[in-house]
Amino acid sequence: MQIRTTLTTTPTSDERLAEILANPGFGTHFTDHMFTVEWTPAEGWHDARIEPYGPLTLDPATAVLHYAQETFEGMKAYRHPDGSVWSFRPEQNGERMVRSSQRLALPELPVEDFVRAVDALVEVDQRWVPDASTGEKSLYLRPFMIATEVFLGVRPSQHVTFMVIASPAGAYFKGGVKPVSLWLTEEYTRAGRGGMGAAKTGGNYASSLVAQQEATEHGCDQVVFLDAQEGRYVEELGGMNLYFVHADGHIVTPGTGTILEGITRASIIELAQKMGHRVEERRFSIDEWRDGVASGEITEIFACGTAAVVTPVGELRWDGGSVPSVPAGNVAERIRAQLVDLQFGRSADDFDWMHRIV
């Protein structure tokens, strides 16, 4: 991929950037540039460019606005103590976007081009990556692909645009890691067999919002979804995967098929196995959750995602019932520490997961 670069003539001042990085929040400030490449059947991927960050101009008949043909990824760039900048398993994000694109009838962006696009933007905007001494701050990266053909017919778009934007992100937990409380939705499901559950597409997140709203109204942090066919088996949270630690040390995580195959999820499975835990990926029922906590068979529950990395799970509630929190264990804490230390360059990368950008 040949990338043309046009730098902004009005870069964010050093003083303003320092203010932003001191308290970046999440998804509210954006770097000075963005990456774009376009696709058509005749030309394939073409016109790759980095240019100043700014609004898009879309015709009202642009396909993505009507049929939601789009995919996206979420990943981070980390500043290491020596000043270098790294990403975490970017090829896995690229491969997942290929799978998502196949499900959404979008063209496949080669993984090497995906990684190059992300690297190129970070290289240009590297001063936006927070310093290594600032806790768990990072530069959040959002690659996405949208159908940009101006056409109202229901068919795969003949013009597609892939972009990457970046936003500095603060630590997910301020004041220490805290358990998240969960609401079990009994009315809404996230995905069914043959659906888009395993694709990272905005429609999955849109369908989760009303259930998340329900959780918030009941004083809970996150929503738990069950399978659409039987309404018995735990799938995932609104944006995180789940793990259940058992008394003998083995860990169960719901199997894939209708859930998103998270990069953090896969990494935790490998880390846990290296730590001596047997990990099972299988169907896990809500009854098994309730009974396991009541009997003491389940000794720890935690969740994971790109933003939070790893977080302990507290009480599970639903209309007319609940499952109490299990005593805080140290499996999640140890896994989280190992993963975060690896990402921020504080420990050896024995898995060869980190990818140097700058």
Buried (B, 14 or more C-beta within 10 A) or exposed (E): BEBEBEEBEEBBEEEEBEEBBEEBEEEEBBBBBBBBBBBBEEEEBEEBBBBEBEEEEBEEEBBBBBBBBBBBBBBBBBBBEEEBBBBBBBBBBBBBBBBBBEBBEBBBBEBEBBBBBBBBBBBBBBEBBBEBEBEBBBBBBBBBBBBBBEBEEEEBBBBBBBBBBBBBBBBBBEEEBEBBBBBBBBEBBBBEEEBBBBBBBBBBBEBBEEBBEBBEEBEBBBBBBBBBEEEEBBBBBBBBBBBBBBEEEEBBBBBBBBBBBBBBBBBBBEBBEEEEBEBBEEBBBBEBBBEBBEEEEBBBBBBBBBBBBBBBBBBBBBEEEBBEBBEEBEBBBBBBBBBBEBBBBEEEBEEEBBBEBB
